Amino acid sequence: MSRLVRGTELTAARVRSWVIVGGVLALAGLLFVASGRQALLSGSRQPQDIPALVQAESDRVTDLSERASALNREINSLTLSDQAGSDLPQVPPPIAAREGVAAGSSAVSGPGLTVTLDDAPPSSLDTIPGDPQPNDLVVHQQDLQNVINALWVGGAEAMTLQGERVTSTSAFRCSGNILLLHGKVFSPPYQVTVIGDQEALVQALEDDEGVQNYRAYVDWVHLGWGVQTQDHVELPASQSSGELRYARVPEGTDVFA
């Protein structure tokens, strides 16, 4: 008799459990349908995975950057027009040209070189002795920084990274094997192109300890590395306005010293 009563209690518990599960599923279904209807009504199509979201945001940033560049060009044309007045002080053309190169506001051309860095093939994990790790097979942020800094030391007059003009306000970050620069997303291979004395630039790369460390991994796990000299390089002007919206002169600083 006690066994029968216990069986009855278990059956009732199962029924209650199935009722609860059914209620939860029904509620989830209603929420899913409501969400679908809302998406149809709003006409939105939101990416459901991170890569798609990153690409969507990158496309949006590119569009906004192009619009901002067009507006900046319009502002510059109005500023430099005759309407600005002829009594304003003028910067001597040679100085203005040098300032344009340094600020990245002018397109430049001349002899230079391109440095290419790339991830190692995934097969290196299985074929290379020494137990390499996945982290050893990718180009890291410090690798790009070492190359860029070495080229500046070597006398680079102008530079681009992935075709983006590098200036004093440029900042890039690497997340995994993804490069973020000027609001845009790039994947390897990474290319750094500079204008300057080719022999001095090559020597600066060879002398830099960080670059030497990277090339040791090139020999070990076959990271990508290449230096190509070019007689004529054309670098575009920066698409960024270069405005430092949050820069402030520290208190007590004599700006006219």
N, C-alpha and C positions, 0 to 999 in steps of 0.2 A: 504494500500500500504506500509506504513511504517512497519507494522507487517510482511509482506512478505519479505521485504528487510532484516529485522533483522533475520528472519529465515534463509535466504540464507547465511548471514554472519556467523551464528552459525554453519550451516552445513559445510561451508568451514573451520572453525576453528577446527571442529571435524576431518575433513579429514586430516588437517595438523598434528593434534595430533596423529592420528593413523599412519600416515606416519613416524613421529618421533619415536613412540614406536616400530613400525616394524623395523626401521633401527637399533635401539638400540639392540633389540632382535637378529637381524641377526648378528650384530657385536659380541655380547656375544657368540652366537653359534659358530662363526668362531674362537674366542679366545679359547673356550672350546675344540673344535676339535683340534686346533693347540697344546694346552697344552697336550691333550691326546696323540697325535702323538709323541710329544717330549718325554713324559714319556715312551712310547713304544720303541722309538729309543734308549733312554738312558738306558733302562732296569731297572730303579729305581722304587721302591715302597715305597713312603714316607707315614708314618702314618698320618692320617688326624684328630686325636684326641689327646689330651694332655696325657691321660694315656698310649696310645700306644707309643707316643714319649718318655715319661719318661722311659718306659720299654725298648725301643730300645736303648736309651742312657745308661741305666743301664747295659744291656747286653754287649754293646761295652766297657764300663769301666771295666767290669769283665774280658772280654777277654784281654784287654790291661794290666790289673793288673796281670793276670796270666803270660803273656809274660814277663812283667817287673820282676816278681819274679823269673822266670826261668833264666833271664839274670843276676840278682843279685846273684843267687846261683852259676852261672858259674864264675862270677867275684870273689866271695868269695873263690871258690875252687882254682882259679888261684893265688889269693893273698896269700892263706895259704899253697900253695904247696912248695915243696923244691926249686922251681925256684926262690922264693922270697929271698932266701939266709938264712943262719943260723946265721948270725951276727947281725940280727935285735933284738932289745930288746923285751923280751917276758913278757907278763903280767902273774903273778902267777895264776894258775888255779882257786883257790877259788875266787879271785877277778874277773877274767874273767867270772866265772859262775854267780856271783851276778850282774855284769854289763849286762850280757845277759838277765837276768830276768827283770831288771829294764828297759832296752831298748826295751824289747819285742822281741829280736832277737832269743831267745831260747824258745822252747816249755817247759812247766812245768807241773807238776802234784802234787797232794797232797790233803789233806782234805780241804773242803770249803763249799760254799753254792751258791744257785741260787735264785735271786729275780725276780719275774714275775709281770709285770704291764700290765693291759689291759683296753681297753675302756669299758664303761658301756653299757648294752644293750639299744637300742633305745627306748624300751618300758618304760624305766624309766621316760621319759618325761610325759607319761600319767598316770603312776601308783604311782609315788613318790610324796608325799606332799612337799610343800615349793616352788613350781614354779621353778623347775630346768630349766636351759637353755641348748641348744645343746653344748655350750662351756664347760659346767660342766661335760659332759659325756666322754671326751677324755683325754688321757694321754698327758700332755704338756711337752715341753722341760725342764722346770724348775723342773718337777717331776723327770725326769731321772737324771738331774744334782744333785738334792738333794740326791737321792739314791746313786749315784756314789761317791759323795763327802763324804757321811757318811761312806761308805765302806772303802774309803781310810783312813779316820780318825780312823776307827776301826782296821787298821793294815793290810789291804789287800795287799798281796805280788804280786799278778798278777790278771788281770781282762780281761774279754771279754764282749762286748755288741753285741748281736745278732751273737755270734760266732766270731766277729772281735776283735782281740787283741787290748786293749786300752793302749796307751802309752802317754808319755808327749806331743807328737805331734798330738795326735788324737783330732779331733773336729767333733762334730755332730750338726745338726740342724733339727728342726721339722717344717714341713709345713702342717698345719692341723693335720691329724693323720698319716702322712708319715715321716719316719726318714731317713735322709741323713747322711751316714757315710762312709768315705773312698771312695767316689764316687759311692756308692751303695745305693739302695733304699730298705727300709724295712717297713713292716706294723705291727701293733700290733697283738698278744701280744709281748711285749718287755722283753727280758731276760738279766739280768746282772749276770754273773757267776764270782766268785772270789775264790782265794785260800788264806787261812789264818786261824787264830784262830776263830773257829765258835762262841764260846760264846762272844768273844769281838766284832765280826762283828754284831751279833744279837743285842747286847747291844747298839752299835753305831747307828743302825737303829732306835731303840726305843727312843734314846735320841735326835735324830735330829728333830728340829722344823719343817723343811720343810716336812720331811717324816710324822710327826704327822699330819700336815695339809692335806696331801694327804690321809692318812688313815681316816680322818674325812669324806672326800668325798666317800671313800670306804663304810663307814657305811651309808652315806646318799643316794647316787645315784648308789651304787653297782659297783664302779670301781673295776677292777680286781687287786688282791693283793695276793701274795703268797711267802713264804720263805721256801725253802727246803734245809736242810743240807745234805751234801754228804761226805761219808768217802773218796772217791777218785774222784778227778776232773782232767781232762786233758785239758789244754789250749794250743792251737796251737801258733806257733811263728807268729809274725806280717808279713803280706804280703807286707807291705810298706817298702821302703828302709830307711825311716827315715831321709833322707837327707834334711837339711835346706838350700835350695838354695839361700834364700834371707837374711839369718841371717848375721849380721855385728856386730863386736865388737865396742862399742861406743868409740869415740875419748877420749884419756886421761885415758882409762882403762888399768890398769896393769894386764895383763892376767897371770903373773907369781907370783902375790902376794899370 
